[in-house]
């Protein structure tokens, strides 16, 4: 009997079961009374697993051997998730900023609630959680109407096709780091050379833009700008297809054929393309003849059809490289609202007089002139004919051009007026009424920056009230 009981106890101890109590009668009455008084306390421990307590586990761990002189390592404190320093219940307050308004700059504070600007004040605040902008400038998020920056990421080297989503995300990061919160990505339909990489990338770029936008992979807001080369045989067919598959928010019409727009002078046309594509004299003659024939067959017909379709669908239209008053008259008749890169003072003046917004390249401003020998942007600014700036091929040029124009004594632009060239005016030309200015009720697309030496340094960027840079 005793052996059997011991075996049972041993098995239960091994399996960590509760150990049964053996009852035996004590001979002394006083001992029995003391035992009865102690039993209620023992019952409180019944049912508890026979395992070492936390204290005993820690005690045993303390007695594990250590190297001589070693100190017990303290567990590092893990960071605790806390709300953003300047955000409480959807509220963001920015203070001690020089806020650039439509026609003034105030030193004060701005309040953001639920992605919109909810209040402005010409005083600073010491409210807990308010973000001190250290006296820097607070501008509306920049709006880019014409950039082909995306193309270089899809084809970083001749013959190299980079995966679409990755290429587009890098492009997006570059735009937002330049303070550009709304981007019209310019994708070209057609080209002046056969089987160009630009033509091959057309659908890839449109699909990548749509995929990243739909999946929320972008920090800036991306819209589609279709650049239609009307002297290319497949342009109209591709335009009609993309109009259904990837509806654009802006369309521009180009004609890079001999005697047209930028190349009204055939001599300049020959010099430009022979140098660009390293053509021999014989190859150049073949090239010019082919482009002239394509222009004769397609340009006028495609231009009329594309513009009619855009008017029907309410899509803003832009001309490209107008050089003469006659070009501008045609653009006005077709319903153009933006004149991209007019190449002469005559065309810029005629566009301005017709109410067509004149768009020039920010690199033109930063560099002090056109890389292709056309009219300088600062010349149009001095004449009051500059309405919109575009970064074109270099995103960071947009904000740098704002500060350069504002500091140029040759024109009348102060910082507020120069900022309007990259915010208020492009928003109006593209029909975007919910952004482009710092005012209550509008989108909280904002750039905190300061001027350092000869360029603008960006500290932070907000899109819809969320910090994205």
Number of C-alpha atoms within 10 A of each C-alpha: 6 7 8 9 11 11 12 14 16 13 13 15 14 9 9 12 15 15 16 10 7 6 6 6 8 11 8 8 10 9 11 13 11 10 12 10 10 11 10 10 10 9 9 9 10 12 10 9 11 15 12 10 9 9 9 11 11 11 11 11 10 11 8 7 7 10 6 6 6 7 8 8 6 6 6 6 6 6 6 6 6 6 9 9 11 16 16 14 8 12 17 23 23 21 27 24 26 23 26 21 20 18 11 12 17 17 18 19 24 27 19 24 19 15 19 22 23 19 15 19 14 16 13 16 17 10 10 10 15 22 20 17 20 12 16 20 21 28 27 30 31 31 32 27 27 26 21 19 21 22 22 16 20 24 18 12 10 8 8 11 17 15 14 20 19 14 21 24 19 14 20 24 16 18 26 27 20 24 32 31 28 24 21 21 27 27 25 22 26 26 22 18 14 10 10 11 17 20 18 13 19 18 17 15 24 22 16 18 25 16 16 19 16 10 8 9 14 20 24 26 17 20 20 21 26 27 24 26 26 29 28 24 17 16 23 22 11 15 23 15 12 17 15 9 13 17 18 21 21 23 22 24 25 25 25 23 27 21 16 19 20 25 20 16 12 15 11 14 18 19 11 14 15 18 10 9 11 11 15 11 11 8 13 17 13 12 17 18 13 14 18 17 14 17 23 12 15 18 23 13 14 24 20 13 12 22 22 14 14 19 14 9 12 11 17 21 25 28 29 24 23 29 22 21 17 12 19 26 16 13 24 20 8 19 17 25 20 27 28 26 24 28 24 18 20 14 23 29 21 21 27 18 11 14 13 24 24 25 27 30 25 31 24 23 23 22 13 14 18 19 11 10 8 17 19 20 29 23 17 19 20 16 14 14 21 21 24 28 34 28 28 20 17 17 24 20 23 28 27 21 28 26 21 22 25 18 16 14 11 13 16 16 22 17 21 18 20 24 31 27 25 28 26 25 21 24 23 14 19 19 14 13 13 14 25 30 25 26 19 15 15 18 25 29 29 27 27 24 22 19 15 9 7 12 17 20 16 19 15 17 27 23 24 22 21 18 13 17 16
